[in-house]
Amino acid sequence: MAYALTAKWTAKDGQEEAVYEAIRKLIEPSRAEPGCRLYQANRSLDDPRVFLLYEIYADEAAYAAHGESEHFKEYGHGLALPLLEGRERQFFEPIEAA
């Protein structure tokens, strides 16, 4: 069963462009992961410090592999996360058509 999540990242004041660039660097390698079905990064129109990532993986193990990937370690943990004021995640089980 697929595994989905939303991640809301709020950059510290003055760090929004650095977070933006880190997210941009995450997109391509994340989408290329074998277990990634969707990796969509978004930026708020109302507050440029707020980013929403919508991700779907083949299963929870594929999500865990994403978190351990070299690109997430470098651009996520190494660049973006230290620049965040807030980080919220919610996990979901996608509903399939009948």
C-alpha positions as CSV (number, residue, x, y, z in Angstrom):
1,M,0.0,0.0,0.0
2,A,1.2,3.5,-0.9
3,Y,2.5,5.9,1.8
4,A,1.8,9.6,1.6
5,L,2.8,12.7,3.5
6,T,2.7,16.4,3.6
7,A,5.6,18.4,5.1
8,K,5.2,22.0,5.9
9,W,8.5,23.8,6.3
10,T,8.6,27.4,7.6
11,A,11.9,29.2,7.0
12,K,13.4,31.5,9.6
13,D,13.2,35.2,8.7
14,G,15.8,35.9,6.0
15,Q,16.4,32.3,5.2
16,E,13.6,31.6,2.8
17,E,15.7,31.8,-0.4
18,A,18.3,29.4,1.0
19,V,15.5,27.0,1.9
20,Y,14.0,27.4,-1.5
21,E,17.3,26.6,-3.2
22,A,17.8,23.5,-0.9
23,I,14.3,22.3,-1.9
24,R,15.0,22.8,-5.6
25,K,18.1,20.6,-5.2
26,L,16.0,17.9,-3.6
27,I,13.4,17.6,-6.3
28,E,15.1,15.8,-9.1
29,P,17.0,13.2,-7.1
30,S,14.0,12.5,-4.9
31,R,11.7,12.0,-8.0
32,A,14.3,9.5,-9.3
33,E,14.2,7.3,-6.2
34,P,12.8,3.8,-7.1
35,G,10.0,4.0,-4.5
36,C,9.0,7.6,-5.1
37,R,5.6,8.0,-6.9
38,L,5.2,11.7,-6.4
39,Y,7.4,14.5,-5.0
40,Q,5.8,17.9,-5.4
41,A,7.3,21.0,-3.7
42,N,5.2,24.1,-3.3
43,R,5.8,27.6,-2.0
44,S,3.0,29.7,-0.4
45,L,1.7,32.6,-2.3
46,D,0.8,34.4,1.0
47,D,4.1,33.8,2.8
48,P,7.3,33.1,0.9
49,R,8.8,31.6,4.1
50,V,6.3,28.7,3.9
51,F,6.8,25.6,1.8
52,L,4.6,22.5,1.4
53,L,6.0,19.2,0.1
54,Y,3.5,16.6,-1.0
55,E,5.1,13.1,-1.3
56,I,3.9,9.6,-2.2
57,Y,6.0,6.5,-1.9
58,A,5.4,2.9,-2.8
59,D,5.4,2.0,0.9
60,E,6.8,3.1,4.3
61,A,10.1,1.5,3.5
62,A,10.5,3.6,0.4
63,Y,9.8,6.7,2.5
64,A,12.5,5.6,5.1
65,A,14.9,5.1,2.2
66,H,14.3,8.7,1.1
67,G,15.1,10.0,4.5
68,E,18.4,8.0,4.4
69,S,19.3,9.1,0.9
70,E,22.5,11.0,0.3
71,H,20.6,13.9,-1.3
72,F,18.3,14.3,1.6
73,K,21.1,14.1,4.1
74,E,23.0,16.8,2.1
75,Y,20.1,19.2,1.1
76,G,17.5,18.4,3.7
77,H,19.3,17.7,6.9
78,G,22.5,19.6,5.9
79,L,21.0,22.7,4.3
80,A,17.3,23.2,4.8
81,L,16.3,21.9,8.2
82,P,18.8,24.0,10.2
83,L,17.2,27.1,8.6
84,L,13.7,26.3,9.6
85,E,11.6,28.0,12.2
86,G,9.0,25.2,12.0
87,R,8.5,21.7,10.5
88,E,5.2,19.8,10.5
89,R,4.6,16.4,9.0
90,Q,1.4,14.4,8.5
91,F,1.3,10.9,7.1
92,F,-1.6,9.4,5.1
93,E,-2.8,6.2,3.5
94,P,-4.0,7.0,0.0
95,I,-7.6,6.0,-0.9
96,E,-7.8,4.0,-4.0
97,A,-10.7,4.0,-6.4
98,A,-13.4,1.3,-6.0
